[in-house]
Amino acid sequence: MTRTLFEELFDPIKHKGGLMNDLKGHFFHSYNDGLVEWQGKVISNPESGIYLVQLYEWVVGAESCRKLVNIQDMIQWSFYETDKEMRNSYLHSRKE
């Protein structure tokens, strides 16, 4: 079974100290009712369980706004190591 990046980062067995909580620098898609809602990048982890994310516009990909998000709200998000991976995933999902 293929594990998601989120599962790898938050595997308490793999990371003996507990949750790794290192999503900084990863790109993501968030979902609402099964559809991609946001695209962006995790900027920082200012407080335990809270992440600052940079959102990007859909048409041109320019930075739009930043939001603070609780880790519990990110459980169903898809995370990517590069922006290219994020874009490819979105383009592939639109063809299906």
N, C-alpha and C positions, 0 to 999 in steps of 0.2 A: 504494500500500500504506500502510495506517495504521500509524504507529509508536507503540509504547507509551511511557508517560512514562519508564520505565526506559531505553529506547533513546535517548530524547531527552536525558536527563540524562547518559548515559554514552557519548555520541558523540564520540570523540576528534577527528573531523574538524570538527564544529561548534564544539567547545571547543578551540581551538588549544593551550591549555596542557596538554592531556591530559584525563583523566577529571575531570568536574566534581564528582562525589561530594557533591552537595547534595540529600540526600533529607530533611533536617530539616524537620519540619512536615507531611510528607506522610502520609496515611493509607494503610493497606495491608490486603491479605488474603494470607496464606500458604497453601500447599497441601501436602497429604499424600495421595499416591495419587489425585490429581486432585480431591480434595474440599477445600473451604475448612477450614483447621485453626485459624488465628489471625486475629483482626482487631485492628488497633491503629493506633498513630501513632508515627512516628519522632521521638524526642525530641532526640537529639544524636548527634554524631560524635566521641566522646572520643579516638579514635585512628584513624589511617589504616586504612581497611578494616573498622572496627568501629563498629557503631551500637547505641545504647541505644534500645529500643523500649518503648512503653507498650502493654500488652495490655488489651483490654476484654472484659467478660463478654458472653455471647451473649444472655441473656434480657433484661436491663435495660440493657446497654451501659455499666455502671459500670466504672471502672478496676479492674483486678485486680492484675497484677504487672508488673514491668519485667524485661527480659532484654537481655543483650548478644548481638549477632548479627553474625557475619562476613558481609561483603558477598557472598562466594561462595555463602552459604546463601540469599541473597535474590534470586538471579538470576531465578527463576521466579515471584516474587511479583508481584501486581498493585498498582500505586500509584495513589493518587487525590489530587487537590488539596484536596478537602473531605470531611468526614465524610458529608455528604449523598450525594455521588457514590459513596462506599464502600457505604453502605446500599442505594442504588438498584441498584448492581451486584449485590449479594448477593440482593436480592429478585427481580431479573430472572433471575438464574441458577437460582433455586429453582423458577421457573415452567416452565423448559425440561425 
